[in-house]
Amino acid sequence: MPRIINPDLCVSCGSCAGVCPVGAITEGEASYVINAEECIDCGACEGTCPSEAITEA
C-alpha cells in the first residue's frame, strides 16, 4: 500500500522527495504529495520526514 503525506503536518522541507528512488513525491500547492501509482512503498521517505507527516495509506 502506498504512503501518504498528511498536509496538516507537512512542513514542505522536501527531504522526502530527495530520497524517493522512483520520484513519486512532488511539491504540491500546500505540501508535498505522493503519487500513489508511482509509489513502490519502500518507506525511505517516512524515515526522513522531520514532522512525521508520512504514513501508510
Phi and psi in degrees as GROMACS dihedral restraints (atoms count N, CA, C in turn):
[ dihedral_restraints ]
;  ai    aj    ak    al  type     phi  dphi    fc
    3     4     5     6     1   -68.2    20    10
    4     5     6     7     1   159.4    20    10
    6     7     8     9     1   -82.6    20    10
    7     8     9    10     1   160.5    20    10
    9    10    11    12     1  -132.3    20    10
   10    11    12    13     1   157.6    20    10
   12    13    14    15     1  -113.1    20    10
   13    14    15    16     1   123.7    20    10
   15    16    17    18     1   -75.5    20    10
   16    17    18    19     1   114.1    20    10
   18    19    20    21     1   -65.4    20    10
   19    20    21    22     1   -22.2    20    10
   21    22    23    24     1   -74.4    20    10
   22    23    24    25     1   -23.3    20    10
   24    25    26    27     1  -102.2    20    10
   25    26    27    28     1   -22.9    20    10
   27    28    29    30     1   -63.9    20    10
   28    29    30    31     1   130.4    20    10
   30    31    32    33     1  -100.5    20    10
   31    32    33    34     1     9.0    20    10
   33    34    35    36     1    55.8    20    10
   34    35    36    37     1    42.0    20    10
   36    37    38    39     1   -84.7    20    10
   37    38    39    40     1   -25.1    20    10
   39    40    41    42     1    84.8    20    10
   40    41    42    43     1     2.5    20    10
   42    43    44    45     1   -61.6    20    10
   43    44    45    46     1   -32.3    20    10
   45    46    47    48     1   -68.7    20    10
   46    47    48    49     1   -39.6    20    10
   48    49    50    51     1   -64.0    20    10
   49    50    51    52     1   -34.1    20    10
   51    52    53    54     1   -69.6    20    10
   52    53    54    55     1   -22.3    20    10
   54    55    56    57     1  -103.9    20    10
   55    56    57    58     1    -6.3    20    10
   57    58    59    60     1   -70.0    20    10
   58    59    60    61     1   117.6    20    10
   60    61    62    63     1   -71.3    20    10
   61    62    63    64     1   -15.3    20    10
   63    64    65    66     1  -115.7    20    10
   64    65    66    67     1     4.2    20    10
   66    67    68    69     1    68.2    20    10
   67    68    69    70     1    32.3    20    10
   69    70    71    72     1   -81.2    20    10
   70    71    72    73     1    -7.6    20    10
   72    73    74    75     1  -107.7    20    10
   73    74    75    76     1   127.4    20    10
   75    76    77    78     1  -132.5    20    10
   76    77    78    79     1   162.0    20    10
   78    79    80    81     1   -80.3    20    10
   79    80    81    82     1   124.7    20    10
   81    82    83    84     1   -97.3    20    10
   82    83    84    85     1  -168.8    20    10
   84    85    86    87     1   -68.1    20    10
   85    86    87    88     1   -45.3    20    10
   87    88    89    90     1  -108.4    20    10
   88    89    90    91     1   -20.8    20    10
   90    91    92    93     1  -161.2    20    10
   91    92    93    94     1   177.8    20    10
   93    94    95    96     1   -77.3    20    10
   94    95    96    97     1   153.2    20    10
   96    97    98    99     1  -133.1    20    10
   97    98    99   100     1   152.2    20    10
   99   100   101   102     1  -110.4    20    10
  100   101   102   103     1   126.4    20    10
  102   103   104   105     1   -77.7    20    10
  103   104   105   106     1   112.1    20    10
  105   106   107   108     1   -62.5    20    10
  106   107   108   109     1   -28.8    20    10
  108   109   110   111     1   -75.6    20    10
  109   110   111   112     1   -24.4    20    10
  111   112   113   114     1   -96.8    20    10
  112   113   114   115     1   -24.3    20    10
  114   115   116   117     1   -63.8    20    10
  115   116   117   118     1   130.6    20    10
  117   118   119   120     1  -101.9    20    10
  118   119   120   121     1     7.9    20    10
  120   121   122   123     1    57.4    20    10
  121   122   123   124     1    43.6    20    10
  123   124   125   126     1   -81.9    20    10
  124   125   126   127     1   -24.2    20    10
  126   127   128   129     1    84.6    20    10
  127   128   129   130     1     1.7    20    10
  129   130   131   132     1   -59.4    20    10
  130   131   132   133     1   -36.8    20    10
  132   133   134   135     1   -69.9    20    10
  133   134   135   136     1   -35.9    20    10
  135   136   137   138     1   -60.2    20    10
  136   137   138   139     1   -39.9    20    10
  138   139   140   141     1   -72.6    20    10
  139   140   141   142     1   -18.4    20    10
  141   142   143   144     1   -96.7    20    10
  142   143   144   145     1    -8.7    20    10
  144   145   146   147     1   -75.9    20    10
  145   146   147   148     1   116.4    20    10
  147   148   149   150     1   -72.6    20    10
  148   149   150   151     1   -18.1    20    10
  150   151   152   153     1  -107.1    20    10
  151   152   153   154     1     8.3    20    10
  153   154   155   156     1    53.2    20    10
  154   155   156   157     1    41.0    20    10
  156   157   158   159     1   -86.0    20    10
  157   158   159   160     1   -10.9    20    10
  159   160   161   162     1  -101.6    20    10
  160   161   162   163     1   127.3    20    10
  162   163   164   165     1  -140.2    20    10
  163   164   165   166     1   171.0    20    10
  165   166   167   168     1   -70.8    20    10
  166   167   168   169     1   145.1    20    10
